[in-house]
Amino acid sequence: MNLKAVHILGYLAGLFFALEPSYIHPDEHFQSLEILAQHFFGTGRTIPWEFLPENAARSFGPLYLTYGPLFYLYREFGGKQSGLTLLYLVRLQNYLMFTCIYKLALQFLLRSKLDRAKASFYISTSYIGWTYQTHSFSNSLETCALLVVLSLFQALIQDSREQKYTHYRTCAILGFAIAFGVFNRVTFLGFIALPCIPTFTNFYAKHVKSFVVLIIAFALSCTAFIYLDTQLYKTSHWCIAPLNNLRYNLKTSNLVVHGLHPRYTHLLINLPQILGPLLVYFTSRRQRINLTSLSCISGLLFLSAFQHQELRFLIPLMPLLCASIELSNLDTVIPTRYVTGAWIIFNIIFATIMGSLHQRGVLTAIQEMTKNDTQIGVHFWWRSYSPPTWLYFNKDLVVSTTNIVNQEERVDNIDFDITKDHVIDLKGCDYKLFETTAQKFLNQGSGIRVIIPKSSGKLVNRFKESHSNLRVQNIWETYFSLDLDHIDFADISTLTPGITIYEINVL
């Protein structure tokens, strides 16, 4: 195996998957781009609970700093505006930013050229870097902020023996970087908790003035973020978004809404999905303890304390784990070349699923329905991920969804008189609610379009057979989309890939 060629192909694979229309998780849109689209273009129409003024659990600062310049330039010079084009630019920016930062960080964190080459190879060939890291998750930004902070920690520790190295500028940058990380995600504190200890004992204990510079820079940065959030949320009191987020997540009753998991989920389920065959490298009994391994331990312990555990929360660990691999201390009879070969296959498979096919049809369906400035009527999204409504790039768009009353799903908030530029997210509601909702629009002469995964297509056929006075047409479909949320192995039809757009009208 020519590892140098594979290394180069790894970079090209990252560029390829960055420009694929996969859709990993709703938060990649609704906690970032949907909000910015409202502020820059007036097109986003879905406001998640975190960004409601009464909750104010997410800070605008990191979003504006990271994506604001790109959104501004696209607004001013983008010509005919397309949501999908802007999405690809965001993902391309994320990939280039991540690649530059981790390459630079390895120069600080690893001493030997061989160790840096090894870590760079595994990071560049990881599907996490190709897919999750390129998507607009707050976790993706957390990775970049963490690499910067750990690199600065290492620079301070390295010069800790020399009293003359005060590193005032480095401390000022570090203070801002930590504030950025915390206001991006409060979990950032967990990743740097243990690495802070050797940094403080080795450097700051001997350089008090430098520590004062760090605190001032951190405080000023926090003040700027708080001021910006207070203005944008228009609250009557100071808005400290990370604190609001932490308070929310400390209540188990809140986490129930998002799903509770056993506390071992990160360690036994999510971590193996990130490392795959590389897990064998961590069977050594002689692992080196350094800043990267301390951050891995610290972050994993902190995140495991909460019962809502998703794989994307561990994204920042991927480059750190790759940098922590000790090939010289490997206690295994499996040759390294076999592990590396299995690693390549593992990542190609997962990248194809998550980076190319997963819920791909949601984005391509929006592209199909908005091309050539096609007029938008009533769109029903059913049993798919919530549509990123900012991709419609429609300032007149109205978005409705279901509501819950006494654990019963209802449609009380849908205005059935709006028959133009109306997107309705029915989520995973049952057939009866879909039928009732659709019938209300059809009874007043309004046609509807239903966007649904092919794996659930039999439900539309059931609706067609039950209403002979309706014309149900398949107007567009693709098999290049995977719906992994409604699989029933007892019913083989639920394994059908793809998504379909049906147009339903009264005869």
C-alpha positions as CSV (number, residue, x, y, z in Angstrom):
1,M,0.0,0.0,0.0
2,N,1.4,3.4,-1.1
3,L,0.6,5.4,2.1
4,K,1.7,8.7,0.5
5,A,-0.8,8.3,-2.3
6,V,-3.5,7.3,0.1
7,H,-2.7,10.4,2.2
8,I,-3.2,12.6,-0.8
9,L,-6.4,10.8,-1.8
10,G,-7.6,11.4,1.8
11,Y,-7.4,15.2,1.2
12,L,-9.2,14.8,-2.1
13,A,-11.9,12.7,-0.5
14,G,-12.5,15.4,2.1
15,L,-13.1,17.9,-0.7
16,F,-15.4,15.5,-2.4
17,F,-17.6,14.8,0.6
18,A,-17.6,18.4,1.6
19,L,-19.5,19.1,-1.7
20,E,-21.9,16.2,-1.3
21,P,-25.6,17.1,-0.3
22,S,-25.8,14.7,2.6
23,Y,-27.7,15.7,5.7
24,I,-26.4,14.1,8.9
25,H,-28.4,15.8,11.7
26,P,-30.9,18.7,11.8
27,D,-28.7,20.7,14.2
28,E,-26.1,21.3,11.4
29,H,-28.7,23.6,9.9
30,F,-31.0,24.8,12.7
31,Q,-28.3,25.8,15.2
32,S,-26.3,27.8,12.7
33,L,-27.1,28.4,9.0
34,E,-30.9,28.7,9.5
35,I,-30.3,31.5,12.0
36,L,-27.7,33.3,9.9
37,A,-30.0,33.1,6.8
38,Q,-32.6,35.0,8.8
39,H,-30.2,37.8,9.7
40,F,-28.5,38.1,6.4
41,F,-31.2,37.2,3.8
42,G,-34.5,37.2,5.7
43,T,-35.1,33.7,4.4
44,G,-34.7,31.3,7.3
45,R,-38.1,30.6,8.9
46,T,-37.5,28.0,11.5
47,I,-36.3,29.1,14.9
48,P,-35.1,26.3,17.2
49,W,-35.8,26.4,20.9
50,E,-32.2,27.4,21.7
51,F,-32.5,30.7,19.8
52,L,-35.8,31.8,21.3
53,P,-35.3,34.8,23.5
54,E,-36.9,33.1,26.5
55,N,-34.2,30.4,26.3
56,A,-31.2,32.2,24.7
57,A,-29.2,29.0,25.0
58,R,-26.9,29.6,22.0
59,S,-24.5,32.5,21.4
60,F,-24.5,34.4,18.1
61,G,-20.9,35.4,18.5
62,P,-19.1,32.3,17.2
63,L,-21.6,32.0,14.3
64,Y,-21.0,35.6,13.2
65,L,-17.2,35.3,13.5
66,T,-17.0,32.0,11.6
67,Y,-19.7,32.2,8.9
68,G,-20.6,35.9,9.0
69,P,-17.9,37.1,6.5
70,L,-18.9,34.3,4.0
71,F,-22.6,35.1,4.3
72,Y,-21.9,38.8,3.8
73,L,-19.8,38.3,0.7
74,Y,-22.3,35.9,-0.8
75,R,-25.1,38.4,-0.2
76,E,-23.1,41.3,-1.8
77,F,-21.5,39.4,-4.6
78,G,-23.3,36.1,-5.0
79,G,-25.4,37.1,-7.9
80,K,-28.4,34.8,-8.3
81,Q,-28.6,33.4,-4.8
82,S,-28.9,29.7,-4.2
83,G,-29.1,28.1,-0.8
84,L,-27.3,24.9,-1.8
85,T,-24.4,26.9,-3.4
86,L,-23.9,28.8,-0.1
87,L,-24.1,25.5,1.8
88,Y,-21.3,24.0,-0.3
89,L,-19.2,27.1,0.3
90,V,-19.7,26.8,4.1
91,R,-18.7,23.1,4.0
92,L,-15.7,23.9,1.8
93,Q,-14.6,26.6,4.3
94,N,-15.0,24.3,7.2
95,Y,-12.9,21.6,5.6
96,L,-10.1,24.0,4.6
97,M,-10.2,25.7,8.0
98,F,-10.0,22.3,9.9
99,T,-7.2,21.0,7.6
100,C,-5.0,24.1,8.1
101,I,-5.6,24.2,11.9
102,Y,-4.9,20.5,12.5
103,K,-1.8,20.6,10.4
104,L,-0.5,23.6,12.3
105,A,-1.6,22.1,15.7
106,L,0.4,18.9,15.1
107,Q,3.6,21.1,14.8
108,F,3.0,22.1,18.4
109,L,1.6,19.0,19.9
110,L,3.9,16.3,18.5
111,R,7.7,16.5,18.6
112,S,8.8,14.0,16.1
113,K,8.3,14.2,12.3
114,L,7.2,10.6,12.3
115,D,4.5,11.1,14.9
116,R,3.2,14.1,13.0
117,A,3.1,12.2,9.7
118,K,1.3,9.3,11.4
119,A,-1.3,11.5,13.0
120,S,-1.8,13.6,9.8
121,F,-2.3,10.4,7.8
122,Y,-5.0,9.0,10.1
123,I,-6.8,12.4,10.4
124,S,-6.8,13.0,6.7
125,T,-8.3,9.6,6.0
126,S,-11.0,9.7,8.7
127,Y,-14.6,9.9,7.6
128,I,-15.3,12.1,10.7
129,G,-13.0,14.7,9.1
130,W,-14.6,14.2,5.7
131,T,-18.2,14.4,6.8
132,Y,-19.1,15.6,10.4
133,Q,-16.2,18.1,10.5
134,T,-17.2,19.7,7.2
135,H,-20.8,20.1,8.2
136,S,-21.9,23.2,10.1
137,F,-22.2,21.6,13.5
138,S,-21.1,23.7,16.6
139,N,-19.1,20.5,17.4
140,S,-17.0,21.1,14.2
141,L,-16.1,24.6,15.4
142,E,-15.4,23.1,18.8
143,T,-12.7,20.9,17.3
144,C,-10.9,23.8,15.7
145,A,-11.1,25.9,18.9
146,L,-9.8,23.0,20.9
147,L,-6.8,22.4,18.6
148,V,-5.9,26.1,18.9
149,V,-6.1,26.1,22.7
150,L,-4.1,22.9,23.1
151,S,-1.5,24.2,20.8
152,L,-1.1,27.4,22.8
153,F,-1.0,25.4,26.0
154,Q,1.8,23.4,24.6
155,A,3.7,26.5,23.5
156,L,3.5,27.9,27.0
157,I,4.5,24.6,28.7
158,Q,7.5,24.3,26.4
159,D,8.8,27.7,27.4
160,S,7.8,27.5,31.1
161,R,11.4,27.0,32.3
162,E,12.6,30.4,31.0
163,Q,11.3,33.3,33.1
164,K,12.0,35.7,30.2
165,Y,9.3,34.2,28.0
166,T,6.2,36.0,29.2
167,H,4.1,35.2,26.2
168,Y,1.7,38.1,26.7
169,R,0.4,38.0,23.1
170,T,0.0,34.3,23.3
171,C,-2.0,34.6,26.5
172,A,-4.2,37.3,25.0
173,I,-5.0,35.0,22.0
174,L,-5.5,32.1,24.4
175,G,-8.0,34.1,26.4
176,F,-10.1,34.9,23.3
177,A,-9.8,31.3,22.0
178,I,-11.1,29.9,25.3
179,A,-14.0,32.4,25.4
180,F,-14.9,31.5,21.7
181,G,-14.9,27.8,22.6
182,V,-17.1,28.3,25.7
183,F,-19.6,30.5,23.9
184,N,-19.7,28.1,21.0
185,R,-20.4,25.1,23.2
186,V,-20.3,25.0,27.0
187,T,-18.9,21.4,26.8
188,F,-15.6,23.0,25.7
189,L,-14.8,23.4,29.3
190,G,-14.8,19.7,29.7
191,F,-12.2,19.2,26.9
192,I,-9.7,21.6,28.4
193,A,-10.3,20.9,32.1
194,L,-7.4,18.4,32.6
195,P,-5.0,20.1,30.1
196,C,-5.4,23.3,32.1
197,I,-3.7,21.7,35.1
198,P,-0.2,21.2,33.7
199,T,-0.4,24.5,31.8
200,F,-1.1,26.3,35.1
201,T,1.4,24.5,37.2
202,N,4.2,24.6,34.7
203,F,3.7,28.1,33.2
204,Y,1.2,30.4,34.9
205,A,2.3,29.6,38.5
206,K,5.7,31.1,37.5
207,H,4.3,33.9,35.3
208,V,1.5,35.7,37.3
209,K,1.4,38.7,35.0
210,S,0.8,36.5,32.0
211,F,-2.0,34.9,33.9
212,V,-3.5,38.3,34.4
213,V,-3.3,39.0,30.7
214,L,-5.1,35.7,30.0
215,I,-7.9,36.6,32.5
216,I,-8.3,40.1,31.1
217,A,-8.5,38.8,27.5
218,F,-11.0,36.1,28.5
219,A,-13.1,38.6,30.4
220,L,-13.2,41.1,27.6
221,S,-14.0,38.5,25.0
222,C,-16.8,37.1,27.2
223,T,-18.1,40.7,27.7
224,A,-18.2,41.2,23.9
225,F,-20.1,37.9,23.3
226,I,-22.6,38.7,26.1
227,Y,-23.2,42.2,24.8
228,L,-23.8,40.9,21.2
229,D,-26.2,38.3,22.5
230,T,-28.1,40.7,24.7
231,Q,-28.6,43.0,21.7
232,L,-29.6,40.3,19.3
233,Y,-31.9,38.5,21.7
234,K,-33.3,41.9,22.8
235,T,-33.4,40.8,26.4
236,S,-33.9,43.2,29.3
237,H,-31.0,41.6,31.2
238,W,-27.5,40.5,30.4
239,C,-27.7,37.3,28.3
240,I,-25.1,34.7,29.1
241,A,-25.9,31.9,26.6
242,P,-23.5,29.2,27.8
243,L,-24.9,29.5,31.4
244,N,-28.4,29.2,30.0
245,N,-27.4,26.2,28.0
246,L,-25.8,24.5,31.0
247,R,-28.8,25.1,33.2
248,Y,-31.0,23.5,30.6
249,N,-28.8,20.4,30.2
250,L,-28.5,19.9,34.0
251,K,-32.2,19.0,34.1
252,T,-32.9,15.4,33.2
253,S,-36.5,16.4,32.5
254,N,-35.3,18.6,29.6
255,L,-32.9,15.9,28.2
256,V,-35.8,13.4,28.1
257,V,-37.2,15.5,25.2
258,H,-34.0,14.9,23.2
259,G,-33.5,11.3,24.2
260,L,-31.8,9.7,27.2
261,H,-28.9,7.2,26.8
262,P,-26.9,5.1,29.2
263,R,-23.8,6.9,30.4
264,Y,-21.6,4.3,28.8
265,T,-22.9,5.2,25.3
266,H,-20.0,7.4,24.4
267,L,-17.4,4.9,25.5
268,L,-18.8,1.7,24.2
269,I,-20.9,2.8,21.2
270,N,-19.9,6.2,19.9
271,L,-16.2,6.0,20.3
272,P,-15.8,2.7,18.4
273,Q,-17.8,4.3,15.5
274,I,-15.2,7.1,15.4
275,L,-12.1,4.9,15.7
276,G,-13.1,1.7,14.1
277,P,-10.0,-0.5,13.6
278,L,-7.8,2.1,15.3
279,L,-9.1,0.9,18.6
280,V,-6.5,-1.8,18.5
281,Y,-3.8,0.9,18.9
282,F,-5.2,1.8,22.3
283,T,-4.7,-1.7,23.7
284,S,-1.1,-0.8,24.7
285,R,-0.4,-0.6,28.4
286,R,2.2,2.1,27.8
287,Q,0.2,5.0,26.5
288,R,1.9,8.4,26.8
289,I,0.2,11.0,28.9
290,N,0.3,14.3,27.1
291,L,-2.1,17.2,26.4
292,T,-4.0,15.4,23.7
293,S,-4.6,12.3,25.8
294,L,-5.5,14.4,28.8
295,S,-8.1,16.3,26.7
296,C,-9.5,13.0,25.5
297,I,-9.9,11.7,29.0
298,S,-11.3,15.0,30.3
299,G,-13.8,15.4,27.4
300,L,-15.0,11.8,27.5
301,L,-15.6,11.9,31.3
302,F,-17.4,15.3,31.1
303,L,-19.7,14.3,28.2
304,S,-20.4,10.9,29.7
305,A,-21.8,12.7,32.8
306,F,-24.8,13.8,30.7
307,Q,-27.4,11.2,29.6
308,H,-28.0,12.7,26.2
309,Q,-25.1,11.3,24.1
310,E,-24.8,11.6,20.4
311,L,-21.8,10.6,18.3
312,R,-21.2,14.2,17.0
313,F,-20.5,15.3,20.6
314,L,-17.2,13.4,20.3
315,I,-16.1,15.0,17.0
316,P,-13.3,17.0,18.8
317,L,-11.7,13.8,20.0
318,M,-11.0,12.4,16.5
319,P,-7.8,14.4,15.7
320,L,-6.6,14.1,19.4
321,L,-7.0,10.3,19.4
322,C,-5.1,10.1,16.1
323,A,-2.3,12.2,17.6
324,S,-2.2,10.0,20.7
325,I,-1.5,6.7,18.8
326,E,1.7,5.1,20.0
327,L,2.8,2.6,17.3
328,S,6.1,1.8,19.1
329,N,4.2,0.6,22.2
330,L,1.7,-1.5,20.4
331,D,0.9,-4.7,22.3
332,T,-0.8,-6.7,19.5
333,V,0.1,-9.4,17.0
334,I,-1.9,-7.7,14.3
335,P,0.5,-6.0,11.8
336,T,0.1,-2.3,11.3
337,R,-0.5,-2.6,7.6
338,Y,-3.6,-4.8,8.2
339,V,-5.0,-2.3,10.7
340,T,-4.4,0.6,8.2
341,G,-6.1,-1.4,5.4
342,A,-9.1,-2.1,7.6
343,W,-9.1,1.6,8.6
344,I,-9.3,2.7,4.9
345,I,-12.2,0.3,4.1
346,F,-14.0,1.3,7.3
347,N,-13.9,5.0,6.5
348,I,-14.9,4.6,2.8
349,I,-18.0,2.7,3.9
350,F,-19.0,5.2,6.6
351,A,-18.2,8.2,4.5
352,T,-20.4,6.9,1.7
353,I,-23.3,6.4,4.1
354,M,-23.0,9.5,6.2
355,G,-21.2,11.9,3.8
356,S,-23.1,11.1,0.6
357,L,-26.3,9.2,1.0
358,H,-27.7,9.9,4.5
359,Q,-30.9,11.9,4.0
360,R,-29.4,13.3,0.8
361,G,-32.8,13.4,-0.8
362,V,-34.0,16.2,1.5
363,L,-31.5,18.7,0.0
364,T,-31.8,17.5,-3.6
365,A,-35.6,17.6,-3.3
366,I,-35.5,21.2,-2.2
367,Q,-33.1,21.9,-5.1
368,E,-35.6,20.3,-7.5
369,M,-38.6,22.2,-6.2
370,T,-36.9,25.6,-6.2
371,K,-35.1,25.5,-9.5
372,N,-36.1,28.1,-12.2
373,D,-37.8,30.1,-9.5
374,T,-40.7,27.6,-9.4
375,Q,-43.7,28.8,-7.4
376,I,-44.1,27.1,-4.1
377,G,-47.5,26.0,-3.0
378,V,-48.1,23.7,0.0
379,H,-45.2,21.3,0.8
380,F,-45.8,18.4,3.2
381,W,-42.5,16.9,4.6
382,W,-43.3,13.6,6.2
383,R,-41.1,11.0,7.8
384,S,-37.9,12.7,6.8
385,Y,-35.5,15.0,8.6
386,S,-36.9,18.4,9.1
387,P,-36.3,20.4,5.9
388,P,-33.7,23.2,6.2
389,T,-36.2,25.9,5.2
390,W,-33.4,28.5,4.7
391,L,-32.4,26.5,1.6
392,Y,-35.7,27.6,-0.1
393,F,-34.3,31.1,-0.1
394,N,-37.8,32.4,0.0
395,K,-38.6,35.6,2.0
396,D,-42.3,34.9,2.0
397,L,-42.1,31.3,3.2
398,V,-44.4,30.2,6.1
399,V,-43.3,27.2,8.1
400,S,-45.7,25.1,10.2
401,T,-45.2,22.0,12.2
402,T,-47.0,19.7,14.6
403,N,-47.5,20.4,18.3
404,I,-47.9,18.1,21.3
405,V,-50.8,18.4,23.7
406,N,-51.0,15.8,26.6
407,Q,-48.6,13.6,24.7
408,E,-50.8,13.7,21.6
409,E,-49.4,15.1,18.3
410,R,-51.7,17.7,16.8
411,V,-51.7,20.4,14.1
412,D,-53.2,23.2,16.0
413,N,-50.6,25.7,14.8
414,I,-51.2,25.2,11.1
415,D,-53.0,27.9,9.2
416,F,-55.0,26.0,6.5
417,D,-55.8,29.2,4.7
418,I,-52.2,29.7,3.6
419,T,-52.0,27.8,0.3
420,K,-48.9,29.5,-1.1
421,D,-45.3,29.5,0.1
422,H,-46.2,27.1,2.9
423,V,-43.9,24.4,4.2
424,I,-45.4,21.9,6.7
425,D,-43.1,19.6,8.7
426,L,-45.2,16.7,9.8
427,K,-42.1,15.0,11.2
428,G,-42.8,11.3,11.9
429,C,-46.6,11.7,12.6
430,D,-48.9,8.8,12.2
431,Y,-51.0,8.1,9.1
432,K,-54.2,9.4,10.5
433,L,-52.8,12.8,11.3
434,F,-51.3,13.1,7.8
435,E,-54.6,12.1,6.3
436,T,-56.6,14.7,8.3
437,T,-54.1,17.5,7.6
438,A,-53.9,16.8,3.9
439,Q,-57.7,16.5,3.5
440,K,-58.2,20.0,5.0
441,F,-56.1,21.6,2.3
442,L,-57.5,19.4,-0.5
443,N,-61.1,20.2,0.6
444,Q,-60.6,23.9,-0.2
445,G,-59.2,23.1,-3.6
446,S,-55.5,23.5,-2.8
447,G,-53.1,20.9,-4.2
448,I,-50.3,19.7,-2.1
449,R,-46.9,18.1,-2.6
450,V,-45.8,15.4,-0.3
451,I,-42.1,14.7,0.1
452,I,-41.5,11.3,1.7
453,P,-38.8,8.6,1.8
454,K,-39.4,5.7,-0.6
455,S,-39.2,3.4,2.4
456,S,-42.6,4.9,3.6
457,G,-44.1,5.2,0.1
458,K,-46.8,2.6,0.9
459,L,-48.4,5.1,3.2
460,V,-49.0,7.4,0.2
461,N,-50.4,4.5,-1.8
462,R,-52.8,3.8,1.1
463,F,-53.9,7.4,1.0
464,K,-54.5,7.1,-2.8
465,E,-56.5,3.9,-2.5
466,S,-58.7,5.5,0.2
467,H,-59.6,8.6,-1.8
468,S,-60.7,7.8,-5.3
469,N,-61.5,11.5,-6.0
470,L,-57.8,12.4,-5.8
471,R,-55.0,12.4,-8.4
472,V,-51.7,11.3,-6.9
473,Q,-48.7,11.7,-9.2
474,N,-45.1,10.8,-8.7
475,I,-43.4,14.0,-10.2
476,W,-39.8,13.4,-9.0
477,E,-37.8,10.7,-7.3
478,T,-34.3,9.6,-6.5
479,Y,-32.8,6.4,-5.2
480,F,-29.7,8.2,-3.9
481,S,-30.9,8.8,-0.3
482,L,-30.9,6.7,2.8
483,D,-33.6,6.9,5.5
484,L,-32.2,5.1,8.5
485,D,-34.9,6.2,10.9
486,H,-37.8,4.0,9.8
487,I,-36.2,0.7,9.2
488,D,-38.3,-2.4,10.2
489,F,-36.4,-5.6,9.4
490,A,-39.7,-7.4,9.5
491,D,-40.8,-5.4,6.5
492,I,-38.3,-5.4,3.7
493,S,-39.9,-2.5,1.9
494,T,-38.6,-0.2,4.6
495,L,-35.1,-0.8,3.4
496,T,-35.8,0.8,0.0
497,P,-33.5,3.8,-0.5
498,G,-34.6,7.1,-2.0
499,I,-37.1,9.9,-1.7
500,T,-40.2,10.8,-3.7
501,I,-42.2,13.9,-4.4
502,Y,-45.9,13.3,-4.9
503,E,-48.3,15.9,-6.2
504,I,-51.9,15.4,-5.0
505,N,-54.9,17.3,-6.4
506,V,-58.7,16.9,-6.4
507,L,-60.0,15.4,-9.7
